[in-house]
Each structure stands twice: as structure tokens, then as C-alpha cells.
Amino acid sequence: MHRFVFLVICLSTATFTIYRVRQWLSNYTYLSSKMMLSPSETEDPGDMIKFPTMSICNLNPARGIALYTMRGEGNTMPNSLNYELFTDAYHGRVNTNVSEPYLSRRIYQIIDFASHQLESMLYLCRIGHRKCGAENFTKSLLPFGSCYTLETTVQGRLMKRVMIWLAMEEVQLILDPQGFDYLVPSSGLVGFRLLLHAREDPLWSVMPSAIYAGLKFHTIVHATGIKTVNVTYIDY
């Protein structure tokens, strides 16, 4: 009798576990941030269609470890001055405790060196069924840190009866925000600014409407773009 009860319990546990795993897998795509983009312009179906440009910016403008390991010329400057100089410049404060030669260092040089590098943040990048990597992004230096821009193009597809060319592409990114290196305050947030914009739009102009992705160790982002290219009705 005890063996029978034990067997029933084991089977019930196994069945429940399998059910939960299958349910999690079926809902996986709903666990990530999603955006649906539907531009209204029409173009020649033979042309490549530009997917709205995607840019990502870590909420933390500079890595604390990098600020404390960055040296001045000749390795004569204290490491702590990098952090002091950067935070003063970031918050618009005037620093009177730093020597003139050290103040001559451009703040963008510090941002370029100390910002989060995409090579170490990017765990997965896919454009449709194609793999992509850090080499597919362009780095931009902004007052609030580095941003990385991805640009891609998509092809049209033909639907039955009604010849509608649809351009559809999904971009999937898995990113590590490296929250362990957040020494510059960012309002308690850990994650990324995610910007969707036209290629000609300057990044600073779309920052106020940025989408925030986080707060996870690995931030998962899905973006799907659908665009109607040309519509021709066919009579049968």
C-alpha cells in the first residue's frame, strides 16, 4: 500500500513538473519586452526595406572599476581622480581640486574608456534567423555614456490571393547590464535605454521617449517590425 501511494505521488509530481516546463516554454516569448512597429510608407517590393534603427545605452554611464584603473599620462595621476573628475563633469559641478594638466583630459576620453563595452554585454544577437554580433553595432559617445546602434534591412513576402508584400523582421538581444559595476548613481535602476528611431535621428533627440529595458541580470529584448510595401488585388 505504501509503495502504491509513493508511486502515485511520484507520478503526480513528474506530471506536474512536465506540465509547468511545457507551459513555461510555450510562454517564453511573453517573458521578454516586446514592441510592434508598423510604418505606413510604401516602397517598391524589390527594394530592401530599412528596419527602424535600434540603439541601446546602458543606464550606467561609466564602470566604476574602469574609472579606478584608468591612469593619466605617465601613470602619475591617482586613480581616484578619474572617478572624481567624471562624476563632477556628469553632474555639472566645477572641480577645483584637480591640477590643470589633468583637467585638460577630455571627458569623452574617459567615457570612451570607462563605459560599458558591448562585446562584454552582448550574450545573444539575432536578426530573423541570422546571427549578429558587436561588429554589427556602431558606437556613439554621448554626455550620458556610450550608446550602440544596430541597423538592418528586410525582404518582402508574398501572401495568397491578395498580393501584399510584408516586410517582417524580428531582432532579439540578450544583454547583461553588468550591474555589479554600477558606481555612478542611476536612480537605482539597472538595465538599458532602448531607442527605436530613424537613422537620421540624433540619439540625444530621442532620449526623452526612450523605452527602458530591465531590471534583470540578462535583459531580453524582442522587437518585431511589420511594413506594408505594395498592395495589388488579384481577380480570380
Residue, then its C-alpha position, 0 to 999 in steps of 0.5 A: m500500500h505504501r509503495f502504491v501511494f509513493l508511486v502515485i505521488c511520484l507520478s503526480t509530481a513528474t506530471f506536474t513538473i512536465y506540465r509547468v516546463r511545457q507551459w513555461l516554454s510555450n510562454y517564453t516569448y511573453l517573458s521578454s519586452k516586446m514592441m510592434l512597429s508598423p510604418s505606413e510608407t510604401e516602397d517598391p517590393g524589390d527594394m530592401i526595406k530599412f528596419p527602424t534603427m535600434s540603439i541601446c545605452n546602458l543606464n550606467p554611464a561609466r564602470g566604476i572599476a574602469l574609472y579606478t584603473m584608468r591612469g593619466e599620462g605617465n601613470t602619475m595621476p591617482n586613480s581616484l581622480n578619474y572617478e572624481l573628475f567624471t562624476d563632477a563633469y556628469h553632474g555639472r559641478v566645477n572641480t577645483n581640486v584637480s591640477e590643470p594638466y589633468l583637467s585638460r583630459r577630455i571627458y569623452q576620453i574617459i567615457d570612451f574608456a570607462s563605459h560599458q563595452l558591448e562585446s562584454m554585454l552582448y550574450l545573444c544577437r539575432i536578426g530573423h534567423r541570422k546571427c549578429g554580433a558587436e561588429n554589427f553595432t556602431k558606437s556613439l559617445l554621448p554626455f550620458g555614456s556610450c550608446y550602440t546602434l544596430e541597423t538592418t534591412v528586410q525582404g518582402r513576402l508574398m501572401k495568397r490571393v491578395m498580393i501584399w508584400l510584408a516586410m517582417e523582421e524580428v531582432q532579439l538581444i540578450l544583454d547583461p547590464q553588468g550591474f555589479d559595476y554600477l558606481v555612478p548613481s542611476s536612480g537605482l535602476v539597472g538595465f538599458r535605454l532602448l531607442l527605436h528611431a530613424r537613422e537620421d535621428p540624433l540619439w540625444s533627440v530621442m532620449p526623452s521617449a526612450i523605452y527602458a529595458g530591465l531590471k534583470f541580470h540578462t535583459i531580453v529584448h524582442a522587437t518585431g517590425i511589420k511594413t506594408v510595401n505594395v498592395t495589388y488585388i488579384d481577380y480570380 
